[in-house]
Amino acid sequence: MMRGRYGIASGGAVIDHVLMSVASEFENQVMRKIQALAPMELPQRFPGTDPVLAAHKYDGEGVLVHYAEGEESFAFSAPGGRVRLGFPALDELTERFRAAGCKRALLRCELYLESAAAADGARRSGVSEVIRVSFSGGDEDLARLRLALLDIVMLDGKDMRGQQSDFARTMERLSELVGTGSSARVHVQQAEVLPEREIAAAFARSVEAGGEGLIIRRLNRAEAFKVKPQRSIDALVIGFVEGEFEGHVGVTSLLTALVYPGADSDPQLQTFVRVGSGLSDAERIGLLDRLCPQIVEAPLPMTDSSGRSVNFVRPQLVAEVHGEDLIVAEGARELRTQLLTWDAGSGQYRFLGLTPCPRLSFARFHCLREDKDGWRGGARIEQILTRVERPTPVAEATETRLLRREVYAKGEMLRKLVVVHKAGDLPFPYLIYWTDYSARRAEPLKVSTQVASTEARAQALAEQLLAENLTKGFNRVGE
């Protein structure tokens, strides 16, 4: 998709196989080997006085940037191959490198938006917002994109991948090329060198200031860590998904909820998070035996990402769930979950509608809290919300509206285009379906689906499909 100078390709757009191979190897051998640490591990892991680099962790999308003198610079993902070009931050990087006399470079960067954390202090999902802006943002939105330079892969023909054990030199070179001013569209990552025993305090300061966390690097050897804030939430178990794993049958995930004040007279629950990570095999089997006798009628149909049904249960158990951050919105879309009531006498839930509720990122099960009663303060919604007035729900819309349906034929070959709009508070409510049928092919039927955030974008994708797939001889035969 091109709009003026700006362009984005969703995947597979890097045709230089050597470039993609180098970039993918760097992602696998360097970036994916950064070890994750819990905040509580910092004092034990970093007790001494050796200097370490503490770098700000950006909440955006990791990209590689290819620069070559006299050519168009572009940012891309590896190995996926999503490509962006022609946005202001990339133009600024090109000018900086040209002015520095650089001929060629391959850089590891973070593409992010300064406004990922809103003025009200609520956390926005940085990756989702970057993607939304990239596909459907206007010129003002694109101007908000920034590039933080994290590492050098190649520079003027020199392979820098082996310099991880002397990362201070890499930081010095990046600073020389683009400067350290974090207010610029292009800048080296914010970082400071500290005695390792001060890392825990530096992390605490970062979190207090609303930071995403830290990347910690040893300066004398190739060793890097990432640490992000962790939250612990106690929530009622109100449902589960049953499935197979490692030759067994058990609970694949738990559906949890939090309780609004006033539960003694009018019990209201806000569905919170569905969590499967962190459960041991024994816990999955044991929970299935424990929860199956508690199954009640579902107040609405719910499934997991694999399409397996959620079984609702009596809200009795409390689970301690750990995660990294509370996300209140993805882009401009406020996150909402189901508001339910519970009638203990009849053993029934009732669905009231959708209301705003943060999402816990990277949620994982820690343990059952047998010592807690969810109805007597053990699963309070105050754990995630500062204002806990009972919300006014918005009914869940289910209508799907057909915008476009066209069928084309050429002999035994058929092409069908369908564009629909799904009602509800969805980030990408427009779906574009393309069906390609040819009886003489080894694979006769091919179906693809694309999504869009606006009708204009959906119609543009539809026109592109028609232009690329309707060769000479196809005629429209119906709707």
Buried (B, 14 or more C-beta within 10 A) or exposed (E): BEEEEBBBBEEEBBEEEEBBEBBBBBBEEBBEEBEEBEBEEBEEBBEEEEEBBBBBBBBBBBBBBBBBEEEBBBBBBBBBBBBBBBBBBBBBBBEBBBEEEBEBBBBBBBBBBEEBBEEEEEBBBBBBBBBBBBBBBEEEBBBBBBBBBBBBBBBEEEEBBEBBEEBBEBBEBBBEBBBEEEEBBBBBBBBEEBEBBBBBEBBEEBBEEEBBBBBBBBBEEBBBBBBBBBBEBBBBBBBBBBBEBEEEEBBBBBBBBBBBBEBEEEBBBBBBBBBBEBBEEEBBBBBBEBBEEBEBEBBEEBEBEEEEEBBBBBBBBBBBBBBBBBBBBBBEBBBBBBBBBBEEEEEBBEBBBBBBBBBBBEBBBBEBBEEBEBBEEBBBBEBBBEEBEBBEBBEBEEEEEEBEEBBBBBEEBBBBBBBBBBEBBBBBBBBBBBBBBBEEEEEEEEEEEBBBBEEEBBBBBBEEBBEEEBEEEBEEEEE
